[in-house]
Amino acid sequence: MNKSFLISAVLLISTAFSQNNISFKFGLPISNAQILLKDKTVLGKTFTPTIRTGYFHLGQSLSSSEQKESIGVHLFIPSVGVRSAFKRPGEATDLRRYWLADVFTAVPIFTGSDKDELADEWDEQFDLVFGLIGGYGVEYFFSKEFSIGGEASMNIITNNWKDEGWSDEDYNSRITEDWRLSAGAVFTQFTLNYYFN
C-alpha cells in the first residue's frame, strides 16, 4: 500500500518540474490535479500521456467525559492515461475535442485510534482495487497557454478478494468464497488547463 503511494508521488513530483502542461479538474465526488506529458505519435495518431491524482478525506471524532475516539481515511487516487485530440486536417479552431482513457487505483491512509485495525480490514477485503475511465472532453483556448473545458466520463471500479472460513453446518470443513465487487458511474468535470510554451 505505501509502496504504490511512494511510486505515485515520485512520478508526480519528477514530472511536475519538467515543464509539462498541467490541468485541474473540478467536480464531484473528487477533484484532480493532472499533468499532461509531451505529445507522442504512434501509427500516425497523436496521444498525450497523462498522470493525475485525486484526493478524498472522510473523518469522524467522538469526545465525551468517558471516551475519546477518532477515525479517518485519506484516499489518494493516482492514475495514468492518455488523451487523443481529434480534428480534421487543416482545421484551425480554438475549440479542441478529445477522447480520454485512464487506469486508476485507490491508496488509503488511515488515521485515528483504530488505524491499524482499519488498515488490516482494508487489506483483507481489497486485494487490488483498480478502475477504468473512458470519456470525452472539450476545451476552449483563450490563448496559446490557457484553456477551460469540460469532460464527461464513464468510471468503472472493480475488486476481487477471497474469504476463507469454517462451514456453519459442518465445523470440520473449510469453505472458500470468491467475491467480486464492481461499480460504475458517469462523472462530469470542469477543467482548467495551462500549457507551457
C-alpha positions in Angstrom: 0.0 0.0 0.0 2.7 2.5 1.0 4.9 1.4 -1.9 2.3 2.3 -4.6 1.8 5.7 -2.9 5.5 6.4 -2.9 5.8 5.4 -6.6 2.9 7.7 -7.5 4.4 10.6 -5.5 7.8 10.2 -7.2 6.2 10.1 -10.6 4.1 13.2 -10.0 7.0 15.2 -8.4 9.5 14.3 -11.1 7.2 15.3 -13.9 5.9 18.4 -12.2 9.3 20.1 -12.6 9.9 19.1 -16.2 7.9 21.8 -18.0 5.0 19.6 -18.8 1.5 21.0 -19.1 -0.9 21.0 -16.2 -4.6 20.6 -15.8 -7.0 20.9 -12.8 -10.3 19.0 -12.9 -13.1 20.2 -10.6 -16.2 18.0 -10.0 -17.9 15.7 -7.6 -17.1 13.5 -5.9 -13.3 14.1 -6.4 -11.3 16.9 -7.9 -7.9 16.1 -9.6 -4.6 17.7 -10.5 -3.3 16.3 -13.8 0.0 16.6 -15.6 -0.2 16.5 -19.4 3.1 15.0 -20.7 4.7 15.7 -24.1 2.6 14.5 -27.1 3.6 11.1 -28.6 2.8 9.9 -32.1 2.1 6.2 -32.7 0.9 4.9 -36.1 0.0 8.4 -37.2 -2.1 9.2 -34.2 -1.1 11.8 -31.6 -1.6 11.0 -28.0 -1.0 13.0 -24.8 0.0 10.7 -21.9 -1.4 11.9 -18.5 -0.6 11.4 -14.9 -3.1 12.6 -12.3 -4.2 12.1 -8.7 -7.3 12.8 -6.8 -7.8 13.1 -3.0 -10.8 12.4 -0.8 -11.0 12.6 3.0 -13.6 11.3 5.4 -13.2 11.5 9.2 -15.2 11.3 12.4 -14.4 12.0 16.1 -16.1 11.5 19.4 -15.3 13.2 22.6 -17.1 12.7 25.8 -16.4 12.6 29.5 -15.9 8.8 29.3 -14.0 8.3 26.0 -12.2 10.0 23.2 -12.1 8.3 19.7 -11.3 9.4 16.2 -11.3 7.7 12.8 -10.3 8.9 9.4 -9.3 7.9 5.9 -7.3 9.9 3.4 -7.9 8.3 0.0 -5.5 9.1 -2.8 -6.5 8.1 -6.3 -3.5 8.1 -8.7 -4.0 7.3 -12.4 -2.2 7.1 -15.7 -3.9 7.6 -19.0 -4.0 9.1 -22.5 -5.8 11.9 -24.3 -6.2 11.9 -28.0 -7.5 15.0 -29.8 -9.5 14.6 -33.0 -9.8 17.2 -35.6 -9.9 17.3 -39.4 -6.5 18.0 -41.1 -6.0 21.8 -41.6 -8.8 22.6 -39.2 -7.9 25.8 -37.3 -10.1 26.3 -34.3 -9.9 27.5 -30.7 -12.1 24.6 -29.7 -10.4 21.2 -29.2 -12.3 17.9 -28.7 -10.6 14.8 -27.4 -11.1 11.2 -26.1 -9.6 10.2 -22.8 -8.9 6.9 -21.1 -7.3 6.3 -17.7 -6.5 3.4 -15.4 -6.6 4.2 -11.6 -6.2 2.7 -8.2 -7.1 3.7 -4.7 -4.5 4.2 -1.9 -5.9 4.7 1.6 -4.1 6.1 4.6 -5.9 5.6 7.8 -5.7 7.8 10.9 -7.2 7.8 14.3 -7.3 5.5 17.3 -8.2 2.3 15.3 -6.0 3.0 12.2 -4.1 -0.3 12.4 -7.3 -2.4 12.6 -8.8 -0.4 9.7 -5.7 -1.0 7.6 -5.8 -4.7 8.3 -9.5 -4.9 7.3 -8.8 -3.0 4.1 -6.0 -5.3 3.2 -8.3 -8.4 3.8 -11.2 -7.0 1.8 -9.4 -5.2 -1.0 -6.6 -7.2 -2.7 -6.3 -4.9 -5.7 -8.6 -2.1 -6.3 -8.4 -0.7 -9.8 -10.7 1.2 -12.2 -11.1 2.3 -15.8 -12.2 5.6 -17.1 -13.3 6.3 -20.7 -14.7 9.6 -21.8 -15.0 12.7 -24.0 -13.7 16.2 -23.4 -13.7 19.6 -25.0 -11.6 22.7 -24.2 -11.7 26.2 -25.4 -8.4 28.1 -25.8 -8.4 31.7 -24.7 -4.8 32.0 -25.6 -1.9 29.6 -26.6 -1.3 28.9 -22.9 -4.7 28.8 -21.2 -7.9 26.9 -21.8 -11.1 25.9 -20.0 -13.2 22.9 -20.7 -15.4 20.1 -19.6 -15.3 16.3 -19.5 -17.9 13.5 -19.3 -16.6 10.1 -18.5 -17.8 6.6 -17.5 -15.9 5.3 -14.5 -15.8 1.6 -13.6 -14.1 0.2 -10.5 -13.6 -3.4 -9.6 -12.1 -5.5 -6.8 -11.6 -9.2 -6.1 -10.9 -11.0 -2.8 -11.2 -14.4 -1.2 -12.7 -15.3 2.1 -11.9 -18.5 3.9 -13.6 -19.9 7.0 -15.4 -22.8 8.6 -18.8 -24.0 7.4 -21.7 -23.1 9.7 -23.2 -26.6 9.2 -20.1 -28.7 9.5 -17.4 -27.2 11.7 -14.8 -29.6 10.3 -14.9 -28.4 6.7 -13.3 -25.2 5.4 -15.0 -23.2 2.8 -13.6 -20.6 0.4 -15.6 -17.8 -1.1 -14.5 -15.7 -4.1 -16.0 -12.2 -4.0 -16.1 -9.6 -6.8 -17.1 -6.0 -6.3 -17.8 -3.7 -9.3 -19.4 -0.3 -9.5 -19.9 2.3 -12.3 -20.9 5.9 -12.6 -20.8 8.8 -15.1 -18.8 11.8 -13.9 -18.7 15.3 -15.3 -15.9 17.7 -14.5 -14.9 21.3 -15.3 -11.2 21.7 -16.4 -8.7 24.5 -16.2 -5.6 23.8 -18.4 -2.3 25.6 -18.6 0.2 24.9 -21.4 3.8 25.9 -21.0 5.2 27.1 -24.4 
